[in-house]
């Protein structure tokens, strides 16, 4: 009987899909939204009467009542701090064990394939540590601002929160995101290839407000930001950027920063390399030139084909990636589906995203999903009817400055293959005839 019920549902769904495909696009959308298509809907209503009640009861599908509707569940504050459903246990950050020598100086990757919208949950925001995660008592933490200033100060957390607060939604991306792929396709995973980017609402104090409080001397042109971790992570930032849109953040997505995200305070430097967003912030020093620290000389510089290295390449160039389908989210059947993805730019807003299903020979403009904000992740989608044949899926973003995401060949021509950072080339997913998806590179 159960087999008969399943066949009825499958047959009804097939009929509904075939009928919908004969309709104009807008009418078909209304048809699918009507609910007639789901699990056969009303089309199998009459047939259900002929199925034995015992067989129906074991399905847990309408019109039967499932067991969880017949019992009482756990009460309030069973979980004083809410946690995901156990059925979402696989939606987690992951790392690549062989990528670094030790976890204290390593990376974890956000599961982009499972995320909805543009905000990354705090527990899934990617991690990058240089000396592990310090445990800091906020009552014992201080922020010192000194150097070429008129009134050096040391601020407690309570002092910091006396200043006017601001909130802004920005992405943070490690410049090494995708960096393993310069010389060829390495990993068959969206999460491991592009998961060093996340987006959140950040709340804190404008850095310009704090610098106005201390008064900058005329010769002050640069700012050194130093973290309180074991690596004393430090980066030089031009004063022009510091006075623009940088904030000293103490909250993320409506709650205090997570420990791995810099608790109790961090910098947020919109659109710039993730390493400039110094976590566990303890010191800001104003100077007349950059400090040329380790993380801006031997690290986070771009080795060019002629042996020279480009430094202070802060801005994260425009980039996009298709998140469904992808290796972790294969196609399960032929027919109409949504190609979905994420796009972003360190220069401002996403202006447009194009999608190709034939490896870049032809392009269609995707629909941008609101909200579209500056230096934030942006969702895009395109309706596609997969016919079951192999396909090569790509996306390319154009930002509001007119910058167009390059092909891999264009990027290699400009920068060679010696670099690790700023690989923002167009990503190609190959869809096989069985619906599986693999990472490939096109010459």
Secondary structure by P-SEA (a helix, b strand, c coil): caaaaaaaaaaaaaaaaaaaaaccaaaaaaaaaccccccccccaaaaaaaccaaaaaaaccccccccccccccccccccccccccccccccbbbbccccccccccccccccccccccccccccccbbbbcccccccccccbbbbbbcccccccccccccccccbbbbbbbbbbcccccccccccccccccccccccbbbbbcccccaaaaaaaacccccccbbbbbbcccccbbbbbbaaaaacccccccccccccccccccccbbbbbcccccccccccccbbbbccccccccccccccbbbcccccccccccccccccccccccccccccccccccccbbbbbccccccbbbbbcccccbbbbbbbcccccccbbbbbbbbbbbcccbbbbbbbbbcccccccccaaaaaaacccccccccccbbbbbbccccbbbbbbcc
